[in-house]
Amino acid sequence: MVWKAVAGFFYFEIAICLLLLFPILSARRWSRILNSSLITTIWSYVRFYFHIFGLLLVALFIGAVREMWKQEAKRSRTMLPDESNKVLEQLFRAQRNFFVSLFAALLLYVLYRIGSLVLAQATLELENEGHQLQLKEAAKNVTQTTKEQRELKPDSVNLELKLAKDEIINLKEQLQNAKVDKEVMQADVEMSRAEVENLAKRCSEMKALLAGNKD
């Protein structure tokens, strides 16, 4: 019963990871969903149990490893055919539980990491838009200052133009830094996506291998 629950949670993790990786919803939309009052309230109640479940997966993984060693030791002994088949069946179950608990624990961390990257990307996008608005406003101020230069003294005009140009340069630097941070976050998301695909591929290969061993 416990391993059925772990396997169900493992499939649930795969579905959530794929949902976060595929461009179904934008990062800003995911940020609104994850930061909503409902999700925040639910997370405040289940955070403790989330960490407990992570420790439980680690404990189940260690138990599966011990069971594999135990059945391997029995397999090396001389026994009757019926006993040998029983040991092989128990060994197959131990190997299945080993891979299920391992991938479930890894995907739990990957899921947490992807969620953090999505929230960070949404924050960078908002900051990028803010910098672009400030840059447009600064350019507008420069244009207005140029139009009014005939009515001002030359020293005042030069001072205001210098200040406006410095402000534009500063905003451009902030915008460039925001773009670099966004590219880094997108690279992290791509790496996480590749890791999930690799885990899913390895899981399929292990299932096929275990099915072949059982036959």
C-alpha positions in Angstrom: 0.0 0.0 0.0 2.9 2.4 0.9 4.7 1.7 -2.4 1.5 2.2 -4.4 1.2 5.7 -2.8 4.9 6.4 -3.5 4.4 5.3 -7.2 1.3 7.5 -7.5 3.2 10.5 -6.1 6.1 9.8 -8.5 3.7 9.9 -11.5 2.2 13.1 -10.0 5.6 14.7 -9.8 6.3 13.9 -13.5 3.0 15.5 -14.5 3.7 18.7 -12.5 7.3 18.9 -13.9 6.2 18.6 -17.5 3.4 21.1 -16.8 6.0 23.6 -15.5 8.5 23.0 -18.3 6.1 23.2 -21.3 5.2 26.8 -22.3 1.5 26.3 -21.5 1.5 29.2 -19.1 4.0 32.1 -18.9 6.3 32.5 -15.9 4.3 35.6 -14.8 1.1 33.6 -14.8 2.7 30.8 -12.8 4.0 33.5 -10.4 0.5 34.8 -9.8 -0.8 31.3 -9.3 2.0 30.2 -6.9 1.8 33.5 -5.0 -1.9 33.6 -4.7 -3.5 33.7 -1.2 -5.0 30.2 -1.6 -1.7 28.5 -2.6 0.2 30.5 0.1 -2.3 29.4 2.8 -2.2 25.8 1.7 1.6 25.8 1.6 1.8 27.3 5.1 -0.1 24.2 6.4 1.6 21.5 4.3 5.2 22.7 4.4 6.0 20.6 7.5 4.4 17.5 6.0 6.3 18.2 2.7 9.6 17.9 4.5 8.5 14.9 6.4 7.5 13.2 3.2 10.9 13.9 1.7 12.6 12.3 4.7 10.2 9.3 4.3 11.3 8.9 0.7 14.9 8.8 1.8 14.0 6.2 4.5 12.2 4.1 1.9 15.1 4.3 -0.5 17.5 3.1 2.2 15.1 0.3 3.1 14.9 -0.8 -0.5 18.7 -0.9 -0.8 18.9 -3.1 2.3 16.2 -5.4 0.9 18.1 -5.7 -2.4 21.3 -6.7 -0.5 19.3 -9.2 1.5 17.7 -10.9 -1.5 21.0 -10.9 -3.4 22.6 -12.7 -0.5 19.8 -15.3 -0.5 20.1 -15.7 -4.3 23.7 -16.7 -4.0 22.8 -19.7 -1.8 21.8 -23.1 -3.1 18.0 -23.6 -2.8 15.1 -25.4 -4.4 13.4 -24.1 -7.6 10.3 -22.9 -5.7 12.4 -21.0 -3.2 14.6 -19.6 -6.0 11.5 -18.2 -7.8 10.3 -16.7 -4.6 13.6 -15.0 -4.0 13.7 -13.7 -7.5 10.2 -12.2 -7.1 11.2 -10.5 -3.9 14.4 -9.2 -5.5 12.4 -7.8 -8.4 10.1 -6.0 -6.0 13.1 -4.6 -4.0 14.6 -3.3 -7.3 11.4 -1.8 -8.3 11.0 0.0 -5.0 14.6 1.1 -5.2 14.1 2.9 -8.5 10.7 4.3 -7.6 11.9 5.8 -4.3 15.1 7.1 -5.9 13.4 8.9 -8.8 10.6 10.2 -6.6 13.2 11.8 -4.2 15.1 13.3 -7.1 12.0 14.7 -8.8 10.9 16.2 -5.5 14.1 18.3 -5.5 13.8 19.0 -9.3 10.2 20.2 -8.8 11.2 22.5 -6.0 14.1 23.9 -8.1 11.9 24.5 -11.2 9.3 26.3 -9.1 12.0 28.6 -7.7 13.4 29.3 -11.2 10.0 30.1 -12.6 9.3 32.6 -9.8 12.8 34.2 -10.3 12.2 34.5 -14.0 8.8 36.2 -13.4 10.5 38.7 -11.0 13.2 39.4 -13.6 10.6 40.0 -16.3 8.8 42.5 -14.1 12.1 44.3 -13.3 13.0 44.4 -17.0 9.7 46.0 -17.9 10.3 48.6 -15.1 13.7 49.4 -16.5 12.3 49.8 -20.0 9.6 52.2 -18.8 12.2 54.3 -16.9 14.4 54.3 -20.0 11.5 55.6 -22.1 10.7 58.3 -19.5 14.4 59.4 -19.5 14.5 59.6 -23.3 11.3 61.7 -23.1 12.8 64.0 -20.6 15.9 64.5 -22.8 13.7 65.4 -25.8 11.8 67.9 -23.7 15.0 69.4 -22.4 16.3 69.8 -25.9 13.2 71.7 -27.0 13.5 74.1 -24.1 17.2 74.7 -24.4 16.6 78.1 -26.2 14.8 79.4 -23.2 17.5 78.4 -20.7 21.1 79.5 -20.1 23.8 77.5 -21.8 25.3 76.2 -18.5 21.9 75.1 -17.3 21.2 73.3 -20.6 24.6 71.5 -20.5 24.1 70.5 -16.9 20.6 69.1 -17.5 21.6 67.3 -20.6 24.6 65.7 -18.8 22.4 64.6 -16.0 19.8 63.2 -18.4 22.5 61.3 -20.4 24.0 59.9 -17.2 20.5 58.7 -16.2 20.0 57.0 -19.6 23.4 55.3 -19.4 22.6 54.1 -15.9 19.2 52.7 -17.0 20.7 51.0 -20.0 23.2 49.3 -17.7 20.4 48.1 -15.4 18.4 46.9 -18.4 21.5 45.0 -19.7 22.0 43.4 -16.3 18.4 42.4 -16.1 18.6 40.8 -19.5 21.7 38.8 -18.5 20.0 37.6 -15.4 17.0 36.5 -17.4 19.2 34.6 -19.8 20.9 32.8 -16.9 17.5 31.8 -15.4 16.3 30.6 -18.8 19.5 28.5 -19.1 18.8 27.0 -15.7 15.3 26.1 -16.8 16.6 24.4 -19.9 19.0 22.4 -17.8 16.2 21.4 -15.4 14.1 20.4 -18.4 17.0 18.2 -19.7 17.4 16.7 -16.3 13.7 15.7 -16.1 13.8 14.2 -19.6 16.9 12.3 -18.7 15.3 11.0 -15.5 12.2 10.0 -17.4 14.3 8.2 -20.0 16.3 6.4 -17.3 13.1 5.4 -15.5 11.7 3.9 -18.7 14.9 2.0 -19.3 15.0 0.7 -15.8 11.3 -0.4 -16.0 12.1 -2.3 -19.3 15.1 -3.9 -17.7 13.2 -4.9 -14.6 10.4 -6.3 -16.7 12.9 -8.3 -18.7 14.5 -9.7 -15.5 11.1 -10.7 -14.2 10.3 -12.6 -17.4 
